[in-house]
Amino acid sequence: MEDHKIVQRNIALQREWYGEPLGDRVRRLVVAFDVSQANLADVLGISAPMLSQVMSGRRAKIGNPAVLARLIMLERKILTPEVASGRREALQRALDDVRASKPAVTRDNLPVDVGRSAILALRRLATAEDLTEAAGLLDDRFPDLADLLRRAGKRA
């Protein structure tokens, strides 16, 4: 198979496995944290050449689940107020936290947004009004569950 076809196939697999090409995800992190690709590779726990190959589509997947978990951790940190502020010390602290992390990817601890799946399932089961009303009933005793119901009730 030609190199071009291999790259196209790998990028298609990345879309299927990761939701979008890994190059797009990694570039967002490089910009958000204002770091080099090599520095980001170090934080993730992957070699710079390997990260480059994954980004370009010469490789289809990240073989180490802990590396993928760290990538997801960084994506989530972008959404925190400290990191979103863009303050250099906050960005560096987030990078250091992720670099030092030893994420375990097990059946009970997957780095996925289970809340998003729950929201979609709840929206199939009840109307926005019912979900919001149920949230109000649960607020005092089960605030986290109420928050999930409230988010499901907001149709974006």
C-alpha positions in Angstrom: 0.0 0.0 0.0 1.3 3.5 -0.8 2.3 5.8 2.0 -0.5 8.2 1.2 -3.1 5.5 1.3 -1.7 4.2 4.6 -1.8 7.7 6.1 -5.4 8.2 4.9 -6.4 4.8 6.3 -4.7 5.6 9.7 -6.5 9.0 9.9 -9.8 7.3 9.2 -9.1 4.8 12.0 -8.2 7.6 14.3 -11.5 9.3 13.6 -13.3 6.0 14.4 -11.3 5.2 17.5 -10.7 8.7 19.0 -13.5 10.8 17.5 -11.1 12.9 15.4 -7.6 12.7 14.0 -5.0 12.7 16.8 -3.1 15.5 15.0 -6.0 17.8 15.6 -6.2 17.0 19.3 -2.5 17.3 19.9 -2.3 20.6 18.0 -5.0 22.1 20.2 -3.0 21.1 23.3 0.3 22.6 21.8 -1.6 25.9 21.3 -3.5 25.9 24.5 -0.5 25.1 26.7 1.9 27.1 24.5 4.5 24.3 24.4 6.5 22.6 21.7 5.5 19.2 20.4 8.6 17.7 22.0 7.6 19.2 25.4 4.1 17.9 25.0 5.5 14.4 24.1 7.5 14.5 27.3 4.4 15.4 29.4 2.4 12.6 27.8 5.2 10.0 28.3 5.8 9.3 24.6 8.8 9.9 22.4 8.7 13.0 20.2 9.2 10.9 17.0 6.3 8.6 18.0 4.0 11.6 18.7 4.9 13.0 15.4 4.1 9.7 13.6 0.7 9.5 15.4 0.0 13.2 14.5 0.8 12.8 10.9 -1.1 9.5 10.5 2.0 7.4 9.8 0.8 5.5 12.9 -2.8 4.9 13.7 -2.9 4.6 17.4 -1.4 5.4 20.7 -0.4 2.0 22.0 0.1 2.9 25.7 -3.2 3.5 27.5 -1.5 5.7 30.1 -0.4 8.1 27.3 -4.0 8.3 26.0 -5.2 8.9 29.6 -2.7 11.8 30.0 -3.8 13.3 26.7 -7.4 13.3 27.9 -6.3 14.7 31.3 -4.7 17.6 29.5 -7.8 18.2 27.3 -9.9 18.3 30.5 -7.5 20.7 32.2 -8.0 23.2 29.3 -11.5 23.6 30.6 -10.5 24.6 34.1 -10.6 28.3 35.0 -6.9 28.3 36.1 -5.7 26.9 32.8 -8.2 28.8 30.7 -6.8 32.0 32.2 -3.7 31.4 30.2 -1.4 32.4 33.1 2.0 30.8 32.6 2.3 29.4 36.1 -1.2 27.8 35.9 -0.3 26.2 32.5 3.0 24.9 33.8 1.3 23.5 37.0 -1.2 21.6 34.9 1.6 20.2 32.7 3.6 19.2 35.7 0.5 17.5 37.3 -0.1 15.4 34.2 3.6 14.6 33.7 3.8 13.3 37.3 0.5 11.3 37.0 0.5 7.5 36.8 -3.0 7.0 35.4 -4.3 3.4 35.6 -6.6 2.5 32.8 -8.8 -0.3 34.1 -12.3 -1.4 33.5 -13.5 0.6 36.5 -11.4 3.7 35.8 -11.7 4.6 32.1 -10.8 8.1 31.1 -14.0 8.8 29.2 -16.9 11.2 29.7 -19.5 8.8 31.1 -21.6 11.8 32.0 -22.0 12.6 28.3 -23.3 9.1 27.6 -25.7 9.3 30.5 -27.0 12.7 29.3 -27.7 11.3 25.9 -29.5 8.3 27.3 -31.6 10.5 29.7 -32.6 12.7 26.8 -34.0 9.7 25.0 -36.0 8.7 28.1 -37.6 11.9 29.2 -38.5 15.4 28.1 -36.4 18.4 29.1 -39.1 19.6 31.4 -39.3 16.2 33.2 -35.5 16.1 33.6 -35.4 19.6 35.0 -38.3 18.9 37.4 -36.6 15.6 38.6 -33.4 17.6 39.2 -35.3 19.9 41.5 -36.7 17.0 43.5 -33.2 15.5 44.0 -31.2 18.7 44.7 -31.1 18.4 48.5 -30.3 14.7 48.9 -28.4 13.9 45.6 -26.9 17.1 44.2 -24.6 15.4 41.7 -27.4 13.4 40.3 -29.6 16.5 40.2 -26.8 18.3 38.3 -26.6 15.5 35.7 -30.4 15.6 35.2 -30.3 19.4 34.9 -27.6 19.2 32.2 -29.6 16.6 30.4 -32.6 18.9 30.5 -30.7 21.7 28.8 -31.1 21.0 25.1 -28.2 22.6 23.4 
